[in-house]
Amino acid sequence: MVRSFIIGITGILWAQLLPNLGGQRVGISALSFLRIDPSPRSAGMGGTGVVLKGDPYAAYWNAGALTYLPYVVVGASHTFWIAGLDYSYAAFSVPWKHSHRIGFQAQFLNSGFMERRTEFQSTGTGEYFTATYWAAGPVYAYEFSDRFSAGGSLKVVREQLDFFQATTWLVDVGFLYQTDVRDFRFGVIVQNFGPNSRLRVRRSRRDEAPTVSLGSYPAPTLFAMGAAIRAFEKGAHQIDAAFQLNHPNDNAENLRFGLEYSYAGVLFVRVGQKIGVQEQYVPTLGLGLARGVGRGRLRIDYAAEWIGRLGLQHRVGIIWQKEVSSSSRSS
């Protein structure tokens, strides 16, 4: 009786976490560029960014983790995305007073010039157009205690495809809870929550004809929770393990696992795996190098991710941090 009950409950929970029919939601959202992971560290660890701390990419994944940056930090990354697309991201965080962090983030996707084609001129008309997408806005985090912090961001999102365009705003919120047992921490986020994106086009680019709407679609909202722990530590050697469960509004639930080995805070080797994500069966890999530069510290990261028939995607990033004076921290 008890055994049957446990098996039944386990089956129900598994079906709720990873339902087989979740893939039916594919394609219901717009602004899919917001799903691209800008962090080479997170990407190298399978996309487990919700509980990663210590770099400015937390502005994208979980603003609550910014409170673990007691210094000025700036980061930027570039992703060589599929089909020749280029995706760039930049963020910074600054301590403010005792328990506050303020910052800013921006992300940009550009297609480059594409030749216009029609049903009668399939080889090209000789005209070119571009597709650009960007999102930017402030980030704020507050440290409630030495174990619990929360934060959020507000971003304006702009989509432009030739003379089609859409503008909306979105909100991210998240928290991070840390314990004193092997640096175990737990985080939850809600990402890209806000009104629908409505793509519009004018009847003519040369007159002031009324605007025509092509319909509205939701943003790729994501609810995710994750946990991380210091799995091994001896001398200069350290291994962190991370886990994350993603529940997107436009796809099936999926799991991510990641490991990061570090040596003396100078060399970082990362590996990750995604479960339940189509076309991504090969583990992700990452590498990082850090060293002191003047009064600050510089870290360079790289990640490789194989996306099935879409090929191998590369991410590179750079982070620079500068410690602030003790008087600034206590102000």
N, C-alpha and C positions, 0 to 999 in steps of 0.2 A: 504493500500500500504506500508506504513512505517513499520507496524507490520509484514507483510509478509517478507519484506526485512530483518528485524532484525532476524526473525526466521530462514530464509535461511542462513544468515551469521553465526549465532550461530551453525547451523547444520554442515556447512562446517568446521568451526574451530574445533568443537568437533571431527569430522571425521579425521581431520589432527592430532589432539593431541592423540587420542586413536583409531586408525583404527582397525576394527575388523579383518582384514587380516594380521595384523602385525606378528601374530604368525607363519606365513609361513616362516619367516626367522630363526626359531629355528634350531640350529645345524650347522649353516654355519661357525662358528668361532672355533678357537682352544684356548688353554690356558685359559680355563674357570675358573681356580682358581683365576685369577686376579679379578673376580667379587665378591669374598667373602669379605664382609665388615669386616675390622679388628677392628673397633671401637665399644666397648660395648655401648658407649653413643649414637652413631648414630643408631646402631641396635635396641636399646631400644626405639628410637624415630621413628621407621619405616624406617630407612635408609635415613634420611634427612641430610646427612653429608656435603653437598655442602656449607651450610651457617653456620655451627657450628664452633665456634672459642674457643680458650682458652686451647687447648690440642694439642699434637704432631701428633695426627691422622689426622690433617689437611694436613700433608705431603702426605697422601693417597688420601684424598677427594678434597681438594682445597688448594694448596700451598700458595695462596694469603692470606689465613687466618693466616698464621704463623707470619705475621707482628704484630698481636695482642698479641704476646708472648714476652714481653720485658725482658725476663729472659731465663736462660738455662733450658731446659725441656727435659726429657727423658721419653719415654713410651714404654710399651710392652703389648701384649695381646696374648691370646691363645683361639682358637675356637675348640670345640669338634664337628667336622663336621660330615656329614652323612657317613654311612657305616664304622664307626670306623676310619675315616681319621682325622689327626691332622693338624691344620693350625696355624702357629705362625707369629707374626708381631712385628717389633721393629722400632722405629724412634727416632731421637733427633733433636733439633733445638737450634741454638746458635745465639745471636745478634752479628752483625758485623757492625762496624762503626755506623752511625746514622739511616739509613733507610733500612738496609739490614738484611736478615736472611739467614743463611746457615744451611744445615742439611743433614741427610742421612736416608734412609729407606730401609728395607729389609723384605721380606715375604717368607714363606717357607711352602710347603705342602708335607706331607709324608704319604705314604700308609702303611708302615710297610711291613713285609714279607708276600708274597702271594704265595701259592703253584701253580706250573705250571700244567696245565691240557691240554690234547689233545683230539682229537675226538676218539682216541682209549683207552685213560686212563682218563676217566672223573672223577675218584675219586682222581687223583693226580699222578704225576710221581716221587715224592720224592724230586724234585728240587724246589727251591724258587727264587723269583725275587722281585724287589721293583719298585715302581713308585715315583719319586721325581720331584718336581717343585719348582723353586725359582726365585725371581726377586729382584734386588737390584740396588741402584744408588743414586746420590746426588740430593738434593732439594735446590732450591733457591727462595727467595721472596724479593720483593722490595716495599716499601711504598712510593707511589708517593705523597700522601698527607694524612692528618689525616682522610680522608674519602675513599680514593681509593687505593687499593693495588692489586698486581698481582704476580704470581709466576708460577713455573713449575718444572718438574723433568725429569731426563733422567734415564732410568733403563734398565739393561741387563736382559733378561729373558731366563731361561734355563729349558728345559723339557727333562726328561729321563725316559723311560719306558723299563726296561730291557736293551737290546742293541739298542733300538730305541732312537734317540736323536734329539733335535732341539735347536737352539740358535738364538735369535733375539734381537732387541732393540726397545724400545717404549718411547714415550714422553707424558707427562701430562702437560696441561696448564690450568690456571684458574684465575679468578679475583673476588674480593669482593668489593662491594660498600656499605658504611655505612652512615646512616643519623643520625641526632641528635633528631629524633622524635621516642621516645619509642625504641631506639636501633634498628630501622628497618634497615635491610640490605638485599642486593640482590647479588647473585653470579651465575656465569656461568663457566662450565668446559668442556673440551674435554679430555677424559681419554683413555689411551692405543692406541695412534695413532702411526702407524709405519708400517714397511714392514711386509709381511706375514711370518708366521712360517712354515718352511719346515722340516718335519720329515724325517730323513734319517736312513738307516740301512746298515751295511756292509754285504756282501754276507756270510762272515765267520768271526767269532771273532778271528780266529787264523792266518789269513793271511792278506795280504794287497790288497785284491780284491777291485775293484772300488766300490765307494759308490752308493747305490741305493736310489733314492728319492721316497717317498710315496705320494708326492703331497704337495702343500702349501695351507695354510688356513689363513684367516685374524685373527687378535687378536680381543677380545671382546671390540671394540671401543664404548665409551659411550659419548653422548652429554647430559648434564643435566643442568637445571637451577632451582634455588630455592630462597626462601625468608623466612625471620624470623622476628619476632617482639616480644617485651616485652608486652605480653598481660595483665599482672597484676603485680602490685608491691605495697606492703604495709608493711612497717617495714622490718622485716627479711624475709617476704614471697615474693616469686617471681615466676612467671610462664612465660615461653617462648614458643611460638608457631612457628612451622616451616612447610614449604611446599616445595615439590620438584617434578619436572617433569623429568622423565628419557626417553631418546630416544636412546636405544641400537641398534647396527647394526645387532644383531642376535636374536631379540625377539620383541614383541609388546611394544608400549609405555605404561608407567605405572605411577601412581601418588603415592606419599607418604606424609603422614601427621604425625606430632609428637608434643608432649607436654612434657615439662620438668618443674617440680616443684622443687624449691630449698628453703631450710630454712637456712638462715644465712651463705650460702656458705659452709655448712657442710653436709647436707643431700640432696640427689637428688633422685627424683622419676620420672620415665619416662614411657610414653606409646606412641605407634604409630600404624599406620594402613597403609597397602599397598593396592592399588586398581589397578586391572589389572594384578596382578601377580598370576599365577596359583598355586594352592595348598597352598596359604598363605592368608587365610580368617580370621584367628584369630589374634587379636591385639598383637603387640610385647610389652614386658615389660622390664623395666630396673631399676637398683638401684645403687646409688653411695654414698660413704662416703669419707669425706676429713678432714684432720686435719694437723696442723703444726708439723713439725718434725725438731728440731734444727733451722737452718737458712733457711730451705726449707719448702715445703708443699707436702704431700703425698695424693693421691686420688686412691681409689680402686673402680672399676666399674664392674657391672655384667649385662648381658642381656639374656633374654630367647626368643626364636623365634620358633614358631610351623610351620613346613613345611609339612603339610598334612601327607601323607602316609610315608614320610621320617622321621617323628618324631620330637621330641623337641631338638633344638640345643642350646647349652650353650656357652656363651662368658665371659671371665674374663679378666680384664686388670688392670694395675697399672701405675700410672703416678707420677713422682717426678719432682718437679721444684725448682730451686734455684734462688733467685733474684741476679742480678749482680749489681755491684757498679755503682753509677751515672757517674763516670769517664769513665767506660767501655761503657756505653750507649751513651755517647756524643763523643766518640773517632771516 
